[in-house]
Amino acid sequence: MNKRGSNAVGVRRYNERLILATIRRLNGASKADLSRITGLSPQAAVRIVESLAEEGRLIKAGKRTGGMGQPSIIYRINGGSGCTIGAEIGRDRLVCTMLDFDGRIIACESTTTSYPSPTSAVEHIQRFAQKHMPQLREEQREGFLGFGIAMPWFIGEWREEAGIAAQQGRCLGSTRARRVFPEGIGWPGHLRK
């Protein structure tokens, strides 16, 4: 699936993440590469890359020669310039992981718990963040991009097999979870089921 960006006002943050994800996948890219691959206009790609480089999120990693004109500057992600938190919610376990921008694990905790409610999961994720964020360098804290939640889309339907109440199963449904996680944690996030 080829994800494409947009030049519309109000989606800059999405386009920044698209640029970062593309650079990560390619292990480095020029502004022209990024424009072509993401579907962003060359001007938008240039503005976003230059902004991310000024913020220290991207670094110049060399030049590509061999084509016509000036050599292309290759940009890579500055792995130490930020972090993100991911939480995996399962029927018997909740795992929180903090990663730097290079995908290296900074901290990881796994807790055995039977069908955590969205509210209890939020509390666990908050405790994890409060414990580990202060240990990061200021640059990494300021570069925090948000959190991601992963859980099976059918987790709330295992009521009978797991012996949980219908109300508890409904709490794990996607509509409630999509509201509780971002509101409860208070950071930008993405729920993947």
C-alpha contacts under 8 A as a table, 3 or more apart, distances in Angstrom:
res1	aa1	res2	aa2	distance
3	K	18	L	7.91
3	K	38	T	6.80
4	R	18	L	7.84
4	R	37	I	7.74
4	R	38	T	4.78
4	R	39	G	5.42
4	R	40	L	7.44
5	G	14	Y	7.54
5	G	15	N	5.65
5	G	18	L	6.84
5	G	38	T	5.64
5	G	39	G	5.86
5	G	40	L	5.67
6	S	11	V	6.99
6	S	15	N	6.97
6	S	39	G	7.44
6	S	40	L	6.15
7	N	11	V	7.34
7	N	12	R	7.80
7	N	40	L	6.42
7	N	41	S	7.23
7	N	44	A	6.90
8	A	11	V	6.23
9	V	12	R	6.98
10	G	13	R	7.76
11	V	14	Y	5.23
11	V	15	N	6.26
12	R	15	N	4.99
12	R	16	E	6.08
13	R	16	E	5.03
13	R	17	R	6.32
14	Y	17	R	5.18
14	Y	18	L	6.14
15	N	18	L	4.82
15	N	19	I	6.09
15	N	48	I	7.86
16	E	19	I	5.12
16	E	20	L	6.19
16	E	48	I	6.38
16	E	52	L	7.85
17	R	20	L	4.99
17	R	21	A	5.96
18	L	21	A	5.12
18	L	22	T	6.07
18	L	38	T	7.28
19	I	22	T	5.16
19	I	23	I	6.16
19	I	34	L	6.70
19	I	38	T	7.39
19	I	45	A	7.86
19	I	48	I	7.88
19	I	49	V	7.67
20	L	23	I	5.19
20	L	24	R	6.12
20	L	77	I	7.02
21	A	24	R	5.06
21	A	25	R	6.11
22	T	25	R	5.09
22	T	26	L	6.15
22	T	34	L	7.20
22	T	37	I	7.94
22	T	38	T	7.70
23	I	26	L	5.18
23	I	27	N	5.62
23	I	28	G	4.96
23	I	29	A	5.62
23	I	34	L	7.71
23	I	75	Y	7.39
23	I	76	R	6.25
23	I	77	I	6.93
24	R	27	N	4.94
24	R	28	G	6.65
24	R	76	R	7.28
24	R	77	I	6.73
24	R	102	D	7.88
25	R	28	G	7.94
26	L	29	A	6.54
27	N	76	R	6.47
28	G	61	A	7.62
28	G	74	I	5.86
28	G	75	Y	5.25
28	G	76	R	4.57
28	G	77	I	7.57
29	A	33	D	5.86
29	A	34	L	6.51
29	A	73	I	7.96
29	A	74	I	4.99
29	A	75	Y	5.43
29	A	76	R	6.93
30	S	33	D	5.08
30	S	34	L	6.27
30	S	72	S	6.02
30	S	73	I	5.61
30	S	74	I	4.60
30	S	75	Y	6.04
31	K	34	L	5.08
31	K	35	S	6.22
31	K	42	P	7.40
31	K	45	A	6.06
31	K	46	V	5.89
31	K	49	V	6.99
31	K	72	S	7.91
31	K	73	I	7.71
31	K	74	I	7.79
32	A	35	S	5.15
32	A	36	R	6.20
32	A	42	P	6.65
32	A	45	A	7.75
33	D	36	R	5.24
33	D	37	I	6.05
34	L	37	I	5.23
34	L	38	T	5.79
34	L	39	G	7.94
34	L	40	L	7.67
34	L	45	A	6.49
35	S	38	T	5.54
35	S	39	G	5.62
35	S	40	L	4.94
35	S	41	S	5.82
35	S	42	P	5.25
35	S	44	A	7.88
35	S	45	A	5.46
36	R	39	G	5.55
36	R	40	L	7.15
36	R	42	P	8.00
40	L	44	A	6.09
40	L	45	A	6.03
41	S	44	A	5.20
41	S	45	A	6.23
42	P	45	A	5.14
42	P	46	V	6.10
43	Q	46	V	5.14
43	Q	47	R	6.19
44	A	47	R	5.17
44	A	48	I	6.12
45	A	48	I	5.27
45	A	49	V	6.02
46	V	49	V	5.26
46	V	50	E	6.00
47	R	50	E	5.26
47	R	51	S	6.03
48	I	51	S	5.08
48	I	52	L	6.09
49	V	52	L	5.12
49	V	53	A	6.03
49	V	58	L	7.53
50	E	53	A	5.01
50	E	54	E	6.10
51	S	54	E	5.11
51	S	55	E	6.27
52	L	55	E	5.08
52	L	56	G	6.27
52	L	57	R	5.14
52	L	58	L	5.71
53	A	56	G	4.99
53	A	57	R	5.61
53	A	58	L	4.54
53	A	59	I	6.05
54	E	57	R	7.60
54	E	58	L	7.97
55	E	58	L	7.77
56	G	59	I	6.86
56	G	78	N	6.88
56	G	81	S	6.47
57	R	77	I	6.07
57	R	78	N	5.24
57	R	79	G	7.76
57	R	81	S	5.59
57	R	82	G	7.53
57	R	143	G	7.87
58	L	75	Y	6.19
58	L	76	R	5.55
58	L	77	I	4.56
58	L	78	N	5.07
59	I	75	Y	5.54
59	I	76	R	5.45
59	I	77	I	6.21
59	I	78	N	5.81
60	K	73	I	6.69
60	K	74	I	5.92
60	K	75	Y	4.68
60	K	76	R	6.46
61	A	73	I	7.47
61	A	74	I	5.49
61	A	75	Y	5.45
61	A	76	R	6.02
62	G	73	I	5.95
62	G	74	I	5.38
62	G	75	Y	7.50
63	K	71	P	5.89
63	K	72	S	5.40
63	K	73	I	4.48
63	K	74	I	5.55
64	R	71	P	5.38
64	R	72	S	5.06
64	R	73	I	6.39
64	R	74	I	6.84
65	T	70	Q	7.72
65	T	71	P	4.74
65	T	72	S	6.74
66	G	71	P	7.42
67	G	70	Q	7.91
67	G	71	P	7.20
68	M	71	P	7.97
77	I	101	F	6.94
77	I	102	D	7.18
78	N	81	S	5.57
78	N	101	F	6.90
78	N	102	D	7.48
79	G	82	G	6.89
79	G	100	D	5.82
79	G	101	F	4.20
79	G	102	D	4.41
79	G	103	G	7.71
80	G	83	C	7.80
80	G	100	D	6.17
80	G	101	F	6.46
80	G	102	D	7.53
80	G	139	E	7.79
80	G	140	Q	6.41
81	S	100	D	7.66
81	S	101	F	6.99
81	S	139	E	5.60
81	S	140	Q	5.00
81	S	143	G	5.95
82	G	100	D	5.87
82	G	101	F	5.93
82	G	139	E	6.45
82	G	140	Q	3.78
82	G	141	R	6.32
82	G	142	E	6.84
82	G	143	G	3.94
82	G	144	F	5.20
82	G	145	L	7.29
83	C	98	M	6.80
83	C	99	L	5.45
83	C	100	D	4.26
83	C	101	F	5.65
83	C	140	Q	5.88
83	C	141	R	7.17
83	C	143	G	6.29
83	C	144	F	4.86
83	C	145	L	6.44
84	T	98	M	5.72
84	T	99	L	5.52
84	T	100	D	6.58
84	T	101	F	7.61
84	T	144	F	5.65
84	T	145	L	5.52
84	T	146	G	5.48
84	T	147	F	5.75
85	I	96	C	6.97
85	I	97	T	5.62
85	I	98	M	4.41
85	I	99	L	6.38
85	I	129	A	7.86
85	I	146	G	6.51
85	I	147	F	4.61
85	I	148	G	6.43
86	G	96	C	5.72
86	G	97	T	5.24
86	G	98	M	6.42
86	G	147	F	5.38
86	G	148	G	4.63
86	G	149	I	5.89
86	G	150	A	7.69
87	A	94	L	6.97
87	A	95	V	5.50
87	A	96	C	4.39
87	A	97	T	6.38
87	A	125	I	7.24
87	A	147	F	7.57
87	A	148	G	6.22
87	A	149	I	4.89
87	A	150	A	6.22
88	E	94	L	5.69
88	E	95	V	5.10
88	E	96	C	6.55
88	E	149	I	5.92
88	E	150	A	4.72
88	E	151	M	5.86
89	I	93	R	6.35
89	I	94	L	4.73
89	I	95	V	6.68
89	I	116	P	7.49
89	I	121	A	7.72
89	I	149	I	7.38
89	I	150	A	6.15
89	I	151	M	4.91
89	I	152	P	7.87
90	G	93	R	5.18
90	G	94	L	6.12
90	G	115	Y	6.84
90	G	116	P	7.95
90	G	151	M	6.04
90	G	152	P	7.16
90	G	155	I	7.44
91	R	113	T	7.66
91	R	114	S	5.82
91	R	115	Y	4.59
91	R	116	P	7.37
91	R	155	I	6.86
92	D	112	T	5.83
92	D	113	T	5.05
92	D	114	S	4.48
92	D	115	Y	5.86
92	D	116	P	7.91
93	R	110	S	6.87
93	R	111	T	5.60
93	R	112	T	4.48
93	R	113	T	5.14
93	R	114	S	6.83
93	R	115	Y	7.69
94	L	110	S	5.83
94	L	111	T	5.26
94	L	112	T	6.52
94	L	113	T	6.78
94	L	116	P	7.62
94	L	121	A	7.51
95	V	108	C	7.24
95	V	109	E	5.72
95	V	110	S	4.30
95	V	111	T	6.27
96	C	108	C	5.64
96	C	109	E	5.37
96	C	110	S	6.48
96	C	125	I	6.78
96	C	128	F	7.13
97	T	105	I	6.95
97	T	106	I	7.58
97	T	107	A	5.73
97	T	108	C	4.28
97	T	109	E	6.56
98	M	105	I	5.97
98	M	106	I	5.38
98	M	107	A	5.14
98	M	108	C	6.31
99	L	102	D	7.65
99	L	103	G	5.41
99	L	104	R	5.38
99	L	105	I	4.58
99	L	106	I	5.34
99	L	107	A	7.25
100	D	103	G	5.38
100	D	104	R	5.49
100	D	105	I	6.65
100	D	106	I	6.61
100	D	140	Q	7.87
101	F	104	R	7.36
105	I	108	C	7.07
107	A	132	H	7.21
109	E	128	F	7.88
113	T	116	P	6.22
116	P	119	T	7.95
116	P	120	S	5.94
116	P	121	A	5.90
117	S	120	S	5.21
117	S	121	A	6.06
117	S	168	Q	6.91
117	S	171	C	6.52
117	S	172	L	6.42
118	P	121	A	4.99
118	P	122	V	6.07
118	P	171	C	6.84
118	P	172	L	6.46
118	P	177	A	6.10
118	P	180	V	6.49
118	P	181	F	6.81
119	T	122	V	5.12
119	T	123	E	6.35
119	T	180	V	7.03
119	T	181	F	7.86
119	T	184	G	7.56
120	S	123	E	5.04
120	S	124	H	6.22
121	A	124	H	5.05
121	A	125	I	6.14
122	V	125	I	5.10
122	V	126	Q	6.07
122	V	180	V	7.93
122	V	181	F	6.24
122	V	184	G	6.07
122	V	185	I	6.12
123	E	126	Q	5.12
123	E	127	R	6.23
124	H	127	R	5.17
124	H	128	F	6.20
125	I	128	F	5.01
125	I	129	A	6.18
125	I	185	I	7.60
126	Q	129	A	5.11
126	Q	130	Q	6.03
126	Q	185	I	6.42
127	R	130	Q	5.06
127	R	131	K	6.03
128	F	131	K	5.22
128	F	132	H	6.26
129	A	132	H	5.32
129	A	133	M	5.49
130	Q	133	M	5.77
130	Q	134	P	7.01
131	K	134	P	6.82
131	K	135	Q	7.85
132	H	135	Q	5.48
132	H	136	L	7.14
133	M	136	L	5.51
133	M	141	R	6.55
134	P	137	R	7.93
134	P	141	R	7.92
136	L	139	E	7.99
136	L	140	Q	6.02
136	L	141	R	6.21
137	R	140	Q	5.33
137	R	141	R	6.43
138	E	141	R	5.08
138	E	142	E	6.06
139	E	142	E	5.21
139	E	143	G	6.08
140	Q	143	G	4.96
140	Q	144	F	6.31
141	R	144	F	5.32
145	L	188	P	7.14
146	G	187	W	5.61
146	G	188	P	4.78
146	G	189	G	5.23
147	F	187	W	7.12
147	F	188	P	6.54
147	F	189	G	4.64
147	F	190	H	6.50
148	G	189	G	5.44
148	G	190	H	4.74
148	G	191	L	5.83
148	G	192	R	7.34
149	I	189	G	7.63
149	I	190	H	6.20
149	I	191	L	4.67
149	I	192	R	5.92
150	A	191	L	6.13
150	A	192	R	4.86
150	A	193	K	5.75
151	M	155	I	7.26
151	M	192	R	6.67
151	M	193	K	5.13
152	P	155	I	5.27
152	P	193	K	5.12
153	W	156	G	7.76
153	W	173	G	7.54
153	W	174	S	6.99
153	W	193	K	4.61
154	F	157	E	5.35
154	F	158	W	7.26
154	F	173	G	7.79
155	I	158	W	5.83
155	I	169	G	7.51
155	I	172	L	6.75
155	I	173	G	7.70
156	G	159	R	6.45
156	G	168	Q	7.37
156	G	169	G	3.94
156	G	170	R	6.04
156	G	171	C	7.37
156	G	172	L	5.01
156	G	173	G	5.78
157	E	160	E	7.84
157	E	169	G	6.17
158	W	161	E	5.45
158	W	162	A	5.90
158	W	164	I	7.91
158	W	169	G	7.47
159	R	162	A	5.32
159	R	163	G	5.54
159	R	164	I	4.86
159	R	165	A	6.41
159	R	166	A	6.51
159	R	169	G	6.03
160	E	163	G	5.06
160	E	164	I	6.72
164	I	168	Q	6.51
164	I	169	G	6.99
165	A	168	Q	5.25
165	A	169	G	6.43
166	A	169	G	5.01
166	A	170	R	6.23
167	Q	170	R	5.07
167	Q	171	C	6.26
168	Q	171	C	5.11
168	Q	172	L	6.68
169	G	172	L	5.36
169	G	173	G	6.81
170	R	173	G	5.11
170	R	176	R	7.96
171	C	176	R	6.10
171	C	177	A	7.07
172	L	176	R	6.93
172	L	177	A	6.11
173	G	176	R	5.86
173	G	177	A	6.16
174	S	177	A	5.03
174	S	178	R	5.83
174	S	193	K	7.90
175	T	178	R	5.37
175	T	179	R	6.67
176	R	179	R	5.32
176	R	180	V	6.07
177	A	180	V	5.09
177	A	181	F	5.92
178	R	181	F	6.03
178	R	182	P	7.06
178	R	191	L	6.56
179	R	182	P	6.17
179	R	183	E	6.25
180	V	183	E	5.34
180	V	184	G	5.59
181	F	184	G	5.25
181	F	185	I	5.96
181	F	189	G	7.98
182	P	185	I	5.45
182	P	186	G	5.65
182	P	187	W	6.36
182	P	188	P	6.59
182	P	189	G	6.07
183	E	186	G	5.31
183	E	187	W	7.97
